[in-house]
């Protein structure tokens, strides 16, 4: 190998090392970004789970409210019937 070939090889190796160093930096940046995004995703998944839990709780409470309303309507109807019977009795 002559001197020019060695210089060309050295230049190529230098460029390859520089490119590899840039790729290493880019890889580290991408890994950090991935970690940040993964953390954000985990937080959002926790928020979604909390919202699902709250929705289930609200659904149960709505069911309880509907049951109470039905009971109240039944009691109201019975009281009205009893009041009507009392009125008839008084007359």
N, CA, C and O atoms as CSV, one atom per row, in Angstrom:
chain,resi,resn,atom,element,x,y,z
A,1,UNK,N,N,0.849,-1.177,0.000
A,1,UNK,CA,C,0.000,0.000,0.000
A,1,UNK,C,C,0.894,1.239,0.000
A,1,UNK,O,O,1.908,1.317,0.692
A,2,UNK,N,N,0.473,2.174,-0.791
A,2,UNK,CA,C,1.246,3.411,-0.832
A,2,UNK,C,C,0.692,4.428,0.155
A,2,UNK,O,O,-0.305,4.176,0.833
A,3,UNK,N,N,1.340,5.560,0.226
A,3,UNK,CA,C,1.010,6.606,1.194
A,3,UNK,C,C,-0.396,7.167,0.953
A,3,UNK,O,O,-1.119,7.426,1.915
A,4,UNK,N,N,-0.793,7.359,-0.296
A,4,UNK,CA,C,-2.126,7.892,-0.616
A,4,UNK,C,C,-3.225,6.931,-0.185
A,4,UNK,O,O,-4.263,7.355,0.323
A,5,UNK,N,N,-3.000,5.651,-0.385
A,5,UNK,CA,C,-3.984,4.645,0.010
A,5,UNK,C,C,-4.165,4.643,1.525
A,5,UNK,O,O,-5.288,4.540,2.019
A,6,UNK,N,N,-3.076,4.755,2.252
A,6,UNK,CA,C,-3.148,4.795,3.708
A,6,UNK,C,C,-3.873,6.052,4.182
A,6,UNK,O,O,-4.677,5.994,5.112
A,7,UNK,N,N,-3.591,7.189,3.543
A,7,UNK,CA,C,-4.287,8.437,3.894
A,7,UNK,C,C,-5.782,8.323,3.622
A,7,UNK,O,O,-6.600,8.777,4.422
A,8,UNK,N,N,-6.137,7.714,2.487
A,8,UNK,CA,C,-7.548,7.544,2.138
A,8,UNK,C,C,-8.235,6.614,3.145
A,8,UNK,O,O,-9.361,6.865,3.574
A,9,UNK,N,N,-7.537,5.543,3.509
A,9,UNK,CA,C,-8.081,4.601,4.482
A,9,UNK,C,C,-8.247,5.281,5.838
A,9,UNK,O,O,-9.263,5.096,6.508
A,10,UNK,N,N,-7.246,6.071,6.244
A,10,UNK,CA,C,-7.329,6.782,7.512
A,10,UNK,C,C,-8.504,7.763,7.506
A,10,UNK,O,O,-9.225,7.887,8.496
A,11,UNK,N,N,-8.686,8.455,6.385
A,11,UNK,CA,C,-9.800,9.403,6.268
A,11,UNK,C,C,-11.141,8.677,6.365
A,11,UNK,O,O,-12.050,9.147,7.049
A,12,UNK,N,N,-11.268,7.552,5.695
A,12,UNK,CA,C,-12.516,6.776,5.746
A,12,UNK,C,C,-12.785,6.279,7.160
A,12,UNK,O,O,-13.916,6.340,7.644
A,13,UNK,N,N,-11.744,5.790,7.815
A,13,UNK,CA,C,-11.898,5.292,9.185
A,13,UNK,C,C,-12.288,6.428,10.114
A,13,UNK,O,O,-13.134,6.255,10.991
A,14,UNK,N,N,-11.667,7.603,9.923
A,14,UNK,CA,C,-11.991,8.766,10.739
A,14,UNK,C,C,-13.459,9.163,10.544
A,14,UNK,O,O,-14.166,9.459,11.508
A,15,UNK,N,N,-13.904,9.165,9.280
A,15,UNK,CA,C,-15.318,9.497,8.998
A,15,UNK,C,C,-16.257,8.455,9.614
A,15,UNK,O,O,-17.307,8.802,10.153
A,16,UNK,N,N,-15.879,7.192,9.531
A,16,UNK,CA,C,-16.711,6.129,10.112
A,16,UNK,C,C,-16.800,6.276,11.631
A,16,UNK,O,O,-17.874,6.114,12.209
A,17,UNK,N,N,-15.686,6.581,12.270
A,17,UNK,CA,C,-15.679,6.771,13.724
A,17,UNK,C,C,-16.531,7.972,14.094
A,17,UNK,O,O,-17.293,7.925,15.060
A,18,UNK,N,N,-16.401,9.055,13.322
A,18,UNK,CA,C,-17.223,10.241,13.566
A,18,UNK,C,C,-18.699,9.911,13.403
A,18,UNK,O,O,-19.522,10.311,14.226
A,19,UNK,N,N,-19.034,9.189,12.351
A,19,UNK,CA,C,-20.430,8.788,12.110
A,19,UNK,C,C,-20.929,7.902,13.251
A,19,UNK,O,O,-22.060,8.066,13.709
A,20,UNK,N,N,-20.104,6.974,13.709
A,20,UNK,CA,C,-20.494,6.086,14.810
A,20,UNK,C,C,-20.716,6.880,16.093
A,20,UNK,O,O,-21.645,6.593,16.848
A,21,UNK,N,N,-19.867,7.879,16.343
A,21,UNK,CA,C,-20.042,8.714,17.534
A,21,UNK,C,C,-21.352,9.493,17.451
A,21,UNK,O,O,-22.068,9.610,18.445
A,22,UNK,N,N,-21.670,10.028,16.269
A,22,UNK,CA,C,-22.944,10.727,16.080
A,22,UNK,C,C,-24.114,9.783,16.305
A,22,UNK,O,O,-25.108,10.153,16.930
A,23,UNK,N,N,-23.994,8.557,15.792
A,23,UNK,CA,C,-25.056,7.563,15.968
A,23,UNK,C,C,-25.204,7.177,17.440
A,23,UNK,O,O,-26.319,6.953,17.912
A,24,UNK,N,N,-24.089,7.098,18.166
A,24,UNK,CA,C,-24.165,6.799,19.595
A,24,UNK,C,C,-24.911,7.898,20.341
A,24,UNK,O,O,-25.754,7.617,21.193
A,25,UNK,N,N,-24.595,9.158,20.015
A,25,UNK,CA,C,-25.282,10.291,20.650
A,25,UNK,C,C,-26.766,10.258,20.307
A,25,UNK,O,O,-27.623,10.428,21.175
A,26,UNK,N,N,-27.057,10.034,19.023
A,26,UNK,CA,C,-28.461,9.965,18.593
A,26,UNK,C,C,-29.182,8.820,19.301
A,26,UNK,O,O,-30.330,8.969,19.719
A,27,UNK,N,N,-28.513,7.690,19.432
A,27,UNK,CA,C,-29.101,6.538,20.118
A,27,UNK,C,C,-29.409,6.882,21.571
A,27,UNK,O,O,-30.480,6.544,22.074
A,28,UNK,N,N,-28.473,7.556,22.254
A,28,UNK,CA,C,-28.695,7.950,23.643
A,28,UNK,C,C,-29.875,8.917,23.749
A,28,UNK,O,O,-30.697,8.804,24.659
A,29,UNK,N,N,-29.953,9.871,22.809
A,29,UNK,CA,C,-31.061,10.828,22.814
A,29,UNK,C,C,-32.394,10.114,22.589
A,29,UNK,O,O,-33.387,10.407,23.256
A,30,UNK,N,N,-32.402,9.178,21.646
A,30,UNK,CA,C,-33.628,8.436,21.363
A,30,UNK,C,C,-34.029,7.548,22.533
A,30,UNK,O,O,-35.216,7.398,22.824
A,31,UNK,N,N,-33.053,6.967,23.197
A,31,UNK,CA,C,-33.365,6.154,24.376
A,31,UNK,C,C,-33.966,7.010,25.489
A,31,UNK,O,O,-34.908,6.593,26.163
A,32,UNK,N,N,-33.412,8.210,25.677
A,32,UNK,CA,C,-33.945,9.113,26.692
A,32,UNK,C,C,-35.357,9.564,26.318
A,32,UNK,O,O,-36.246,9.613,27.168
A,33,UNK,N,N,-35.554,9.890,25.049
A,33,UNK,CA,C,-36.894,10.294,24.591
A,33,UNK,C,C,-37.882,9.138,24.766
A,33,UNK,O,O,-39.020,9.346,25.187
A,34,UNK,N,N,-37.448,7.941,24.444
A,34,UNK,CA,C,-38.297,6.766,24.610
A,34,UNK,C,C,-38.671,6.579,26.077
A,34,UNK,O,O,-39.818,6.276,26.402
A,35,UNK,N,N,-37.686,6.765,26.959
A,35,UNK,CA,C,-37.947,6.639,28.393
A,35,UNK,C,C,-38.953,7.685,28.856
A,35,UNK,O,O,-39.867,7.380,29.623
A,36,UNK,N,N,-38.783,8.916,28.387
A,36,UNK,CA,C,-39.704,9.992,28.739
A,36,UNK,C,C,-41.113,9.687,28.239
A,36,UNK,O,O,-42.090,9.862,28.967
A,37,UNK,N,N,-41.211,9.231,26.993
A,37,UNK,CA,C,-42.519,8.908,26.423
A,37,UNK,C,C,-43.161,7.718,27.144
A,37,UNK,O,O,-44.375,7.692,27.345
A,38,UNK,N,N,-42.348,6.744,27.529
A,38,UNK,CA,C,-42.867,5.584,28.250
A,38,UNK,C,C,-43.423,6.008,29.610
A,38,UNK,O,O,-44.466,5.519,30.043
A,39,UNK,N,N,-42.718,6.921,30.275
A,39,UNK,CA,C,-43.188,7.434,31.563
A,39,UNK,C,C,-44.515,8.161,31.386
A,39,UNK,O,O,-45.448,7.970,32.166
A,40,UNK,N,N,-44.591,9.003,30.343
A,40,UNK,CA,C,-45.836,9.736,30.070
A,40,UNK,C,C,-46.965,8.762,29.752
A,40,UNK,O,O,-48.093,8.948,30.208
A,41,UNK,N,N,-46.669,7.728,28.976
A,41,UNK,CA,C,-47.676,6.721,28.645
A,41,UNK,C,C,-48.177,6.017,29.900
A,41,UNK,O,O,-49.380,5.810,30.058
A,42,UNK,N,N,-47.267,5.653,30.785
A,42,UNK,CA,C,-47.661,4.991,32.038
A,42,UNK,C,C,-48.563,5.892,32.875
A,42,UNK,O,O,-49.551,5.436,33.451
A,43,UNK,N,N,-48.211,7.175,32.936
A,43,UNK,CA,C,-49.042,8.112,33.696
A,43,UNK,C,C,-50.429,8.231,33.075
A,43,UNK,O,O,-51.429,8.277,33.792
A,44,UNK,N,N,-50.494,8.281,31.763
A,44,UNK,CA,C,-51.791,8.389,31.088
A,44,UNK,C,C,-52.616,7.111,31.276
A,44,UNK,O,O,-53.835,7.170,31.438
A,45,UNK,N,N,-51.944,5.958,31.253
A,45,UNK,CA,C,-52.659,4.702,31.499
A,45,UNK,C,C,-53.220,4.669,32.916
A,45,UNK,O,O,-54.327,4.174,33.133
A,46,UNK,N,N,-52.469,5.190,33.879
A,46,UNK,CA,C,-52.970,5.251,35.253
A,46,UNK,C,C,-54.173,6.186,35.334
A,46,UNK,O,O,-55.155,5.886,36.012
A,47,UNK,N,N,-54.092,7.314,34.642
A,47,UNK,CA,C,-55.212,8.261,34.619
A,47,UNK,C,C,-56.446,7.609,33.995
A,47,UNK,O,O,-57.557,7.764,34.502
A,48,UNK,N,N,-56.251,6.892,32.913
A,48,UNK,CA,C,-57.363,6.200,32.254
A,48,UNK,C,C,-57.986,5.181,33.199
A,48,UNK,O,O,-59.210,5.081,33.283
A,49,UNK,N,N,-57.154,4.424,33.911
A,49,UNK,CA,C,-57.673,3.435,34.857
A,49,UNK,C,C,-58.453,4.112,35.972
A,49,UNK,O,O,-59.505,3.625,36.387
A,50,UNK,N,N,-57.932,5.244,36.461
A,50,UNK,CA,C,-58.650,5.982,37.502
A,50,UNK,C,C,-59.994,6.473,36.985
A,50,UNK,O,O,-60.995,6.427,37.700
A,51,UNK,N,N,-60.017,6.941,35.744
A,51,UNK,CA,C,-61.276,7.409,35.157
A,51,UNK,C,C,-62.268,6.257,34.978
A,51,UNK,O,O,-63.467,6.423,35.202
A,52,UNK,N,N,-61.760,5.092,34.573
A,52,UNK,CA,C,-62.636,3.913,34.469
A,52,UNK,C,C,-63.222,3.561,35.834
A,52,UNK,O,O,-64.410,3.261,35.951
A,53,UNK,N,N,-62.381,3.601,36.856
A,53,UNK,CA,C,-62.852,3.298,38.206
A,53,UNK,C,C,-63.918,4.298,38.652
A,53,UNK,O,O,-64.929,3.914,39.240
A,54,UNK,N,N,-63.688,5.573,38.372
A,54,UNK,CA,C,-64.671,6.600,38.735
A,54,UNK,C,C,-65.967,6.407,37.958
A,54,UNK,O,O,-67.055,6.587,38.504
A,55,UNK,N,N,-65.852,6.041,36.688
A,55,UNK,CA,C,-67.053,5.811,35.869
A,55,UNK,C,C,-67.863,4.645,36.436
A,55,UNK,O,O,-69.092,4.705,36.486
A,56,UNK,N,N,-67.176,3.590,36.860
A,56,UNK,CA,C,-67.872,2.454,37.467
A,56,UNK,C,C,-68.551,2.873,38.766
A,56,UNK,O,O,-69.682,2.471,39.040
A,57,UNK,N,N,-67.865,3.674,39.557
A,57,UNK,CA,C,-68.439,4.156,40.811
A,57,UNK,C,C,-69.662,5.026,40.539
A,57,UNK,O,O,-70.683,4.894,41.213
A,58,UNK,N,N,-69.562,5.903,39.565
A,58,UNK,CA,C,-70.693,6.763,39.207
A,58,UNK,C,C,-71.869,5.921,38.732
A,58,UNK,O,O,-73.020,6.212,39.060
A,59,UNK,N,N,-71.583,4.886,37.966
A,59,UNK,CA,C,-72.639,3.995,37.485
A,59,UNK,C,C,-73.336,3.312,38.663
A,59,UNK,O,O,-74.562,3.194,38.683
A,60,UNK,N,N,-72.555,2.868,39.634
A,60,UNK,CA,C,-73.152,2.238,40.821
A,60,UNK,C,C,-74.002,3.239,41.597
A,60,UNK,O,O,-75.100,2.914,42.051
A,61,UNK,N,N,-73.491,4.447,41.745
A,61,UNK,CA,C,-74.237,5.484,42.474
A,61,UNK,C,C,-75.530,5.813,41.729
A,61,UNK,O,O,-76.576,5.999,42.350
A,62,UNK,N,N,-75.458,5.885,40.399
A,62,UNK,CA,C,-76.672,6.142,39.620
A,62,UNK,C,C,-77.690,5.027,39.811
A,62,UNK,O,O,-78.891,5.283,39.895
A,63,UNK,N,N,-77.209,3.794,39.880
A,63,UNK,CA,C,-78.103,2.666,40.136
A,63,UNK,C,C,-78.752,2.792,41.503
A,63,UNK,O,O,-79.947,2.537,41.656
A,64,UNK,N,N,-77.962,3.186,42.501
A,64,UNK,CA,C,-78.511,3.385,43.846
A,64,UNK,C,C,-79.557,4.493,43.844
A,64,UNK,O,O,-80.614,4.356,44.460
A,65,UNK,N,N,-79.265,5.581,43.157
A,65,UNK,CA,C,-80.209,6.701,43.086
A,65,UNK,C,C,-81.510,6.251,42.433
A,65,UNK,O,O,-82.596,6.605,42.892
A,66,UNK,N,N,-81.397,5.472,41.363
A,66,UNK,CA,C,-82.608,4.982,40.682
A,66,UNK,C,C,-83.418,4.080,41.614
A,66,UNK,O,O,-84.646,4.155,41.646
A,67,UNK,N,N,-82.722,3.228,42.372
A,67,UNK,CA,C,-83.414,2.362,43.331
A,67,UNK,C,C,-84.125,3.197,44.390
A,67,UNK,O,O,-85.272,2.917,44.739
A,68,UNK,N,N,-83.442,4.227,44.901
A,68,UNK,CA,C,-84.067,5.105,45.902
A,68,UNK,C,C,-85.277,5.824,45.323
A,68,UNK,O,O,-86.291,5.983,46.002
A,69,UNK,N,N,-85.174,6.256,44.081
A,69,UNK,CA,C,-86.314,6.935,43.441
A,69,UNK,C,C,-87.498,5.981,43.297
A,69,UNK,O,O,-88.645,6.356,43.542
A,70,UNK,N,N,-87.207,4.755,42.901
A,70,UNK,CA,C,-88.285,3.776,42.760
A,70,UNK,C,C,-88.943,3.509,44.115
A,70,UNK,O,O,-90.167,3.435,44.218
A,71,UNK,N,N,-88.119,3.368,45.146
A,71,UNK,CA,C,-88.663,3.158,46.493
A,71,UNK,C,C,-89.498,4.354,46.931
A,71,UNK,O,O,-90.574,4.193,47.505
A,72,UNK,N,N,-89.000,5.541,46.659
A,72,UNK,CA,C,-89.728,6.752,47.016
A,72,UNK,C,C,-91.070,6.815,46.281
A,72,UNK,O,O,-92.087,7.169,46.877
A,73,UNK,N,N,-91.073,6.476,44.994
A,73,UNK,CA,C,-92.320,6.469,44.221
A,73,UNK,C,C,-93.302,5.433,44.773
A,73,UNK,O,O,-94.501,5.700,44.853
A,74,UNK,N,N,-92.803,4.253,45.153
A,74,UNK,CA,C,-93.659,3.218,45.729
A,74,UNK,C,C,-94.258,3.685,47.049
A,74,UNK,O,O,-95.445,3.489,47.307
A,75,UNK,N,N,-93.423,4.305,47.883
A,75,UNK,CA,C,-93.915,4.813,49.171
A,75,UNK,C,C,-94.943,5.913,48.941
A,75,UNK,O,O,-95.980,5.952,49.603
A,76,UNK,N,N,-94.649,6.814,47.990
A,76,UNK,CA,C,-95.582,7.899,47.684
A,76,UNK,C,C,-96.940,7.330,47.233
A,76,UNK,O,O,-97.995,7.807,47.653
A,77,UNK,N,N,-96.892,6.319,46.383
A,77,UNK,CA,C,-98.137,5.703,45.902
A,77,UNK,C,C,-98.926,5.080,47.054
A,77,UNK,O,O,-100.145,5.231,47.140
A,78,UNK,N,N,-98.214,4.378,47.935
A,78,UNK,CA,C,-98.896,3.740,49.074
A,78,UNK,C,C,-99.498,4.789,50.002
A,78,UNK,O,O,-100.613,4.621,50.496
A,79,UNK,N,N,-98.753,5.879,50.238
A,79,UNK,CA,C,-99.267,6.943,51.102
A,79,UNK,C,C,-100.507,7.562,50.471
A,79,UNK,O,O,-101.482,7.849,51.166
A,80,UNK,N,N,-100.475,7.766,49.165
A,80,UNK,CA,C,-101.642,8.330,48.474
A,80,UNK,C,C,-102.852,7.410,48.598
A,80,UNK,O,O,-103.972,7.872,48.820
A,81,UNK,N,N,-102.621,6.102,48.453
A,81,UNK,CA,C,-103.716,5.137,48.592
A,81,UNK,C,C,-104.262,5.190,50.019
A,81,UNK,O,O,-105.476,5.212,50.223
A,82,UNK,N,N,-103.359,5.210,51.006
A,82,UNK,CA,C,-103.793,5.262,52.398
A,82,UNK,C,C,-104.544,6.570,52.698
A,82,UNK,O,O,-105.556,6.561,53.398
A,83,UNK,N,N,-104.047,7.675,52.170
A,83,UNK,CA,C,-104.744,8.959,52.361
A,83,UNK,C,C,-106.121,8.925,51.710
A,83,UNK,O,O,-107.083,9.455,52.266
A,84,UNK,N,N,-106.222,8.317,50.560
A,84,UNK,CA,C,-107.515,8.202,49.876
A,84,UNK,C,C,-108.479,7.340,50.708
A,84,UNK,O,O,-109.662,7.656,50.838
A,85,UNK,N,N,-107.946,6.249,51.265
A,85,UNK,CA,C,-108.784,5.387,52.104
A,85,UNK,C,C,-109.236,6.130,53.352
A,85,UNK,O,O,-110.385,6.009,53.777
A,86,UNK,N,N,-108.316,6.907,53.941
A,86,UNK,CA,C,-108.685,7.704,55.127
A,86,UNK,C,C,-109.765,8.733,54.775
A,86,UNK,O,O,-110.703,8.952,55.541
A,87,UNK,N,N,-109.620,9.341,53.634
A,87,UNK,CA,C,-110.596,10.337,53.190
A,87,UNK,C,C,-111.962,9.698,53.003
A,87,UNK,O,O,-112.984,10.256,53.403
A,88,UNK,N,N,-111.966,8.508,52.382
A,88,UNK,CA,C,-113.209,7.783,52.189
A,88,UNK,C,C,-113.826,7.393,53.535
A,88,UNK,O,O,-115.041,7.468,53.718
A,89,UNK,N,N,-112.986,6.983,54.456
A,89,UNK,CA,C,-113.447,6.599,55.779
A,89,UNK,C,C,-114.078,7.780,56.505
A,89,UNK,O,O,-115.097,7.626,57.177
A,90,UNK,N,N,-113.469,8.966,56.371
A,90,UNK,CA,C,-113.987,10.165,57.028
A,90,UNK,C,C,-115.326,10.591,56.444
A,90,UNK,O,O,-116.143,11.178,57.154
A,91,UNK,N,N,-115.565,10.316,55.193
A,91,UNK,CA,C,-116.795,10.762,54.552
A,91,UNK,C,C,-117.888,9.835,54.855
A,91,UNK,O,O,-119.014,10.040,54.402
